[in-house]
Structure formats: C-alpha cells, structure tokens
Amino acid sequence: MPLVISFNFSSPVPSLSKKNLLLALQHRDRVCAISIGHWGLGDLELRRVLDNDFPMLETLSISNDHVARVPPKYFAARHLRTLHLRNIAIDRGCLLLASVTNLLSLRLERIPSPGDFPPEYLVERIASLPHLENLSISFLQNIPLPYTMMELRNTQIPFIVIPRLSRFIYIGIGTYLEKVLTRIRTPFLQDFRFTSSLDDALTVLSLSAFLDTMQNLNFQKALVSFSTISTTIAYHFEQPPVDGPYFVFNVLGIDNRLGALDSVVKICSAVAPVLPDVESLVLESDYDCLRLPRFVVKPALWHSFLRSFGGVKTLRADMAFAAELSETLHADNGLAIKELLPVVSKLVVMSRVALVHEPFYSFIRARHLAGHSIDLQVIQHCPPSLRPPPISWPFDTFPEGSKPITL
C-alpha cells in the first residue's frame, strides 16, 4: 500500500509521532509522497533516514525555517514528478536537482541567494527536464548578481526548448531572469508572471526575443494598474476562463509616477510586437484623484506608451490619467491625430466627481471631422477589473494542520 507522509515541525513534536514518522520513512519502496514543513537544522536522525533511495516517490515538499543545505547528499528519487523546496539553500552541489529527469512541476521558492544558484545552472537543470510543465522560482533576498555573473550577460550560448512548459512564475532580480530568458524557448507558455524591482526590470530586447518564440498568443485586453508601491501590467482574454492564458509584469518599489510610467513603457514596448491584437486597454490608479488630480508625466512618454497599443478600440482610464492623456491627444498635436490610437472608437473616463471640462474634446472632434466617430462615456462606478486566474498547482504542499502518518 502506498504511503503519503505529511509532517509539520512548527510545534513541539511528540516522541511517539516522531518515532512513527521515522518508521514510515524506512518503508522506502512504498512511500509515494513526502511533505515536511518547518524543518529546522538540528534533526540529524531525520536526515539520515532521508539519505536514501526512494524508488516510488513522486512528490517531495520541504520547507525550512532556517537556511540549510538539504536534502541530504545521497537522497535519490528517480520517479519524482513534483518537487517543492522553500527556503532551502540551492547550489551546484544539490544532487537532487541533478538526479531527477521526470519532473512535471518544479518550485524553488525563497532561495536565499542568487549567487549560489546562478542562472546558467538553472538553465542546465531545466534542460534535463523534457516533461516540465510548471516552474516557479523566487529569491529570499532581492540582491544584485555578483559581478562575475554579470560579465556573462551577453555571452552567446545556444538556447534550449522546454516543449511542455505552460506556467512560469518568477520573483526576484530582473537581470537574473534576463539571463535565463536569453537561453530558453517556451513555445506553449500560457501563464507568465514576473515580479521585480523598479531598478532591475527586464530589458526590452530580451523580453521581446523570449515572447516572440511563443505560439497562439492572442490576448485581447491589457490592464495597467498604478499604485504607490508597485505597477502592474497584465494581459489576458476579454473574458478569461478560470485557468486561461495570462501574462503579468509586476514592478515593485515605485515611489514616483514618472518612474512608474517609464517602466511601463519599456515593458509594453517589448510586448507590443508579440501581442498586436489587444483591443481593450484599462488604466487604473489608487492615487486619490481629488488630492492628486493630474498624473504629471512628459508627453513623450505617453506617446511611446500609446504607440504600443495601436489596435486598441476601447480605452478606459481613471481621472488620475485623463488630464495628461487629453493633452497628449490634443488636436494641435498632429502626431496624436495621425498615429496614436488610430482605431479607438470608445473612451471611458472613471470619475467620482462631476467634470467641469469634457476630457478628450479636441481629440474626439478632430477624429469626427476626419470621419471617425468616438463615443465618450463618463462613469462614477466602473466594473471591477478581471482578477488574475488563480494558481492551481497539480499537487498540494505544506497543508495547514498537517499531521504525521501513523502505521
């Protein structure tokens, strides 16, 4: 009979429970799943039991309260399908990563330092996983890459194809991910979520090249959301399924609106050639439109931003953006009339207060005289934005209230 072992070290462990856990792990030819939460540093007895071959093991999850080099050196599981390590020091000496080739899902979260786990090694490892479908990488510390790693940034290395990868989640240093993206191709990626700081975002060229290799991308809607701490750019279907395709770029550490839009322009410029079918664009902000009525940014940035959305038919914007956009799209600006938003047919402004001046009047009138009508709507309560699809992993790790197995 297969054994599923789930154990949580967050509270004092009764000696009987601990004994049962060690006894269960000795039945290595029957264990198919192991989940260990809050594992500390001092349990040498448990290390010795795990330092073996588990021929039937398919799922392994280990969470650590402290930094430790686990799993044990001689741990082996040739049939492992899902691996989740949290707060574990991963480096080139991690034999577990070198021994598994049948993984479907790999989650390496809260890695203590990128310097011990260089991007070239990550690429080397996932190159040996032809069946990989889900990949999640995150770092505990958002620190720069060592200089020796930065020197390799433009090195020409043949890329690898990950044919089955459908989800890729990354939280950490943009330059680290950039080095990974220049070396991999994921033709059927459907869920891509990237989070980094403002000063360390991806470059336009690396992101464009990575996205350009994908197939069947036809997102119709883009949502750009500004807040006092981050900016989010999300691409999805107009009415996405529960687990449908979704790309999101989250830039943290933004304390000024100029830097926020500059970061957005870079990302959207990289995405635009790959996702030309975006027809609906939403601009949201948590800035108080009564206290900060103008999203003051140089017009050139707005020009660059709007050029990335040449196919947009519907634009919805909070009042925080309306004044700047109205000036950018003014009829006196010949560039705006000829090039920006060439097919837009509907403008929606969300304002909680009555407007004294009609936004976009000059732009709408000029387009009307040119034979292109635009419908303007001012609303007080906009419909809620589409929420990102929930992340549903094919395995459940570190469940709350885990209890040790009893024989």
Protein Blocks (a to p, Z undefined) as FASTA:
>chain_A
ZZdddddfkbccdfklmmmmmmmmmmmmlmcbdcdehiafklmmlmmmmmccdfkbcbdc
dddfbdcddddfklccfkbfbdcdehiacdfklmklmmpckbfbdcdehifblklmcfkl
mmmmmmmmmkbfbdcdddfbdcdddfklmmmmmpccdddddfkbcbdcdeddfklmmmmm
mmcccfkbcbdcddddfklcccfklmmmmmmmpghiacfbdcddddfkbccdddddfbdc
fklccdddddehiabfklmmmmmmmmmmmmmmmmmmbcbdcdddfbdfklmmbccddfkl
mmmmmmmmmmbfbdcddfklmmmmmmmmpmklmmlmmmgoklbcbdcdddfbdcfbdghk
lmmmmmmmnopacdddddfbdcddddddddddfbdehiehiacddZZ
